[in-house]
Amino acid sequence: MSSPLGVALAGLIAGLLLASPVIAQDEEVDPLQPDFTLVNLPTTLRLPRHSAAFRVTHRFTRPLGEGDLGNLVASFFGLDSAAQVGLELRFGFFSGTQLGAYRTNDRAIDFFVKQDLRRQSDGPVGLSLFGAVEGRDNFSEEFSPGLALVVSRPLGRLGSVYVEPAWVGNTARGGPQDKDSTFFVGVGARIRLGSAAYLVGEFAPRLAGFKGIDPGRPSERAANHLSFGVEKRVGGHSFQLNFSNFFATTLTTLARGAGRGDDWYIGFNISRKFY
């Protein structure tokens, strides 16, 4: 009869042999999907077990259309202005399961979990569930839960497209009490420009529930979020220069809308994978 220790060792070795192809596949660079977000919307990229990724978001708050061209140049195209800065850390607890936290300098904290259901490389689509809870004032008030289904599809070797139906609660924040949640559908794409450069874009139209309020015109709805940018992958780093009609970076802020929507802001994302 085999000893309990021998059985345990055999089981451990078998588990490692079975898991190693999965882990190796998760660690491979996917040229069609090199990062965990487009601009702000999540992707279906998997984070390997016991690995981490870090991201910095930076949105300058000066509208690019403010003043004339001379004013824009004098402010170095808005780079002299104040900025909304966010720091994000995510960790792969299990193969296909990510947990993360994201904090912006307006003291909002967003905790999120992402469960990958199907790899995009396994075809024909990638599937992930993304859940988050955002709280204001260092996660002490105005909590907003959110849930999204992330669906991705490769476009041959050209890139990937995304459709992401999402629900977010407590979006009105003291507004109309009969509509205190929002349903929107994020759509986006990442298109390859060579071996390691990309064109990215996303749009998040709100379809039902609370549809935002324009702070400058309270009687009107806020515009839908729109972003586009260019991106370069260098090893484990991704560098992205983006332009948005508002500085929304989470499910909650995407759901609340983009204010007037006719102002544009420059920003950037920098991400680093630790695997």
Salt bridges, closest charged atoms under 4 A:
ASP26 OD1 - ARG46 NE 2.91
ASP26 OD1 - ARG119 NH2 2.95
GLU88 OE1 - ARG55 NH2 3.00
GLU88 OE2 - ARG90 NH2 3.00
ASP106 OD2 - ARG136 NH1 3.64
ASP116 OD1 - LYS114 NZ 2.50
ASP122 OD2 - ARG119 NH1 3.90
ASP137 OD1 - ARG107 NH2 2.70
GLU142 OE1 - ARG173 NH1 3.53
GLU202 OE2 - HIS225 NE2 2.98
ASP214 OD2 - ARG217 NE 2.84
GLU220 OE1 - ARG217 NE 3.81
GLU231 OE1 - ARG190 NE 2.81
ASP262 OD2 - ARG260 NH2 3.16
